Amino acid sequence: MKPSLERVSLGFFPTPLHELKNLTRIMNGPEIYIKRDDYTGLALGGNKVRKLEYIMADALDKGAEVIITTGAVTSNHARQTAGAAAALGLKCQLVLSGDEPKTRQGNFLLDYLMGAETYCVKPEEADRQIDVLAAENTGKGQNTYVIPVGGSCLPGIISYVDAYQEIKEQYPLEFDAIVMAVGTGSTCAGLNVGARMAGHKTKIVGIGVGLGDREWCQDEITRLSNLAEDFLGTAPSSVDQIIVFDEYMGSGYAIPDDKVRDAIKLLASSEGVLLDPVYSAKAMVGLLDLIEKGYFKKGEKILFLATGGCPEIFGFNHFLS
Ligand SMILES: Cc1ncc(COP(=O)(O)O)c(C=O)c1O
């Protein structure tokens, strides 16, 4: 039996998996399916709810009273952590890189509504701010648990190893590829390990969103895959099973371009599916281009992982309208 980790219930699982029939017809290429991890439920959902079910179980086990995490001011991870902490009756402190916005909108608004304390700092000051807050909490006798950026830690990766099993139960045939956005790479790493454990040849295709180039993403996904494989006692996966494209990141992280806007409009108007401008729409730009270029072909079955992030549609309202 493979080693497993504790899980606390925070979201709604399994998330739906269905075909995007209109998009498949429009693209006239492979059959395109979508896994709705934008529907994980808690606090408007997203891939972090899946990770947090495992991470928060570890936090509770360690007697946490205060949860600290970090990310950009627009962070989806921070918003879902605020929701998880609220649901579990824990205090939440968010150390957010970037200038404090003049008005609260998107994720930053939801952080506030869910009762999280927010500290906006320069990126290079984030670690020090976390240490200061943790020391203050200790001084007050409060036990602090720090979640790394993006929930990129062993429990987070394992949640996506298990997500692969969920996909396999919903769709017993093997997908030719699963396509998703790469931030920290832990979602990709978990699915990669899950696919190898299932004995599947499914390609795990990550689309970089601007946090690093192809080599950096590939190294991170390999390192995080190996972390999970060490824990699970399975053979390390080889680098060529992980495919990363970094040509769809445009001008950089959280800078959407016209192609991102077109992808958001296409999915919204053809399927009623809402993608976010920072992660999932960039991944969709990659998927559409790879179909147009013939990398994904007619007869293949491709799964797109919708990872959430919808609140930032409102953060980017001027750009999108
Ligand atoms: C909406 C969305 N998609 C994808 C990702 C990337 O996930 P990972 O950090 O596991 O690569 C994130 C991470 O913050 C996200 O918020």
Ligand as a Chemical Component Dictionary entry (heavy atoms), coordinates in Angstrom:
data_LIG
# 
_chem_comp.id                   LIG 
_chem_comp.type                 NON-POLYMER 
_chem_comp.pdbx_formal_charge   0 
_chem_comp.three_letter_code    LIG 
# 
loop_
_chem_comp_atom.comp_id 
_chem_comp_atom.atom_id 
_chem_comp_atom.alt_atom_id 
_chem_comp_atom.type_symbol 
_chem_comp_atom.charge 
_chem_comp_atom.model_Cartn_x 
_chem_comp_atom.model_Cartn_y 
_chem_comp_atom.model_Cartn_z 
_chem_comp_atom.pdbx_ordinal 
LIG C1 C1 C 0 -5.342 29.898 -11.140 1  
LIG C2 C2 C 0 -4.019 29.237 -10.980 2  
LIG N1 N1 N 0 -3.635 28.344 -11.900 3  
LIG C3 C3 C 0 -2.436 27.709 -11.834 4  
LIG C4 C4 C 0 -1.561 27.964 -10.795 5  
LIG C5 C5 C 0 -0.246 27.264 -10.790 6  
LIG O1 O1 O 0 -0.202 26.200 -9.906  7  
LIG P1 P1 P 0 1.203  25.656 -9.424  8  
LIG O2 O2 O 0 1.796  26.694 -8.500  9  
LIG O3 O3 O 0 0.911  24.397 -8.744  10 
LIG O4 O4 O 0 2.069  25.495 -10.635 11 
LIG C6 C6 C 0 -1.915 28.892 -9.802  12 
LIG C7 C7 C 0 -0.972 29.187 -8.700  13 
LIG O5 O5 O 0 -1.074 30.132 -7.991  14 
LIG C8 C8 C 0 -3.164 29.539 -9.893  15 
LIG O6 O6 O 0 -3.558 30.432 -8.976  16 
# 
loop_
_chem_comp_bond.comp_id 
_chem_comp_bond.atom_id_1 
_chem_comp_bond.atom_id_2 
_chem_comp_bond.value_order 
_chem_comp_bond.pdbx_ordinal 
LIG C1 C2 SING 1  
LIG C2 N1 SING 2  
LIG C2 C8 DOUB 3  
LIG N1 C3 DOUB 4  
LIG C3 C4 SING 5  
LIG C4 C5 SING 6  
LIG C4 C6 DOUB 7  
LIG C5 O1 SING 8  
LIG O1 P1 SING 9  
LIG P1 O2 DOUB 10 
LIG P1 O3 SING 11 
LIG P1 O4 SING 12 
LIG C6 C7 SING 13 
LIG C6 C8 SING 14 
LIG C7 O5 DOUB 15 
LIG C8 O6 SING 16 
# 
